[in-house]
Amino acid sequence: MTIRIFSPSPPSPSLLNGIFYECCNCGHVVDRDLNAALNLASVPISKLKPLEP
């Protein structure tokens, strides 16, 4: 059995489009996961609903 190890290639520009969030009003750019975390952190716990099974 032969195991080949490939060096990772840099991501293509089309893949990078979804990694960042860009505000259409002011142009601010932030990592999309960080943006989601900041959005969730700004919601009061009283506004969150529990998941239904």
N, C-alpha and C positions, 0 to 999 in steps of 0.2 A: 504494500500500500504506500502511495506517495502522498505526503501532506504538503500542500503548497501554501505559503504565507504571502499574502498580497498586501502591499502598502495601501493604506486608504487614500483614495483620490479626494481632492478638494470638492466640496459640494458645488453643484452647478448653481448658477444664479437663480434658476427657477425654484430650486429647493429652498433657497434663502428667503424667498418672498414670504413664507409662512412663519419664519422664526421671529420676526419682529412685528410689533404693532406700531403703525404710524398714524398719529392724529391728523385727521383731514382738516381740522380747524387751524392748528398752530404748527404742525409739522414735527412735533415731539416724537422721537423714536425710542422705543423701549422693548426689551425682550418680552415676547408675548406671554410667557409663563409668569414673569414678574408682574406684568400688567394685570393678569387674571388674579394673582394673589392680592395685589393692592386693591382691586375692585371688591373682592370677597371680604377683605379686612375692613373695608369701609361700611359694610352692611351691619346694622345692629343685630345682635343675636335674636332679639324679639321678632325681627322680620323674617327670620329663617324658618322654614317648615321642615318637619322631620320627613324622612323618606318613608313611603308606604310600601309594605312588602308585596 
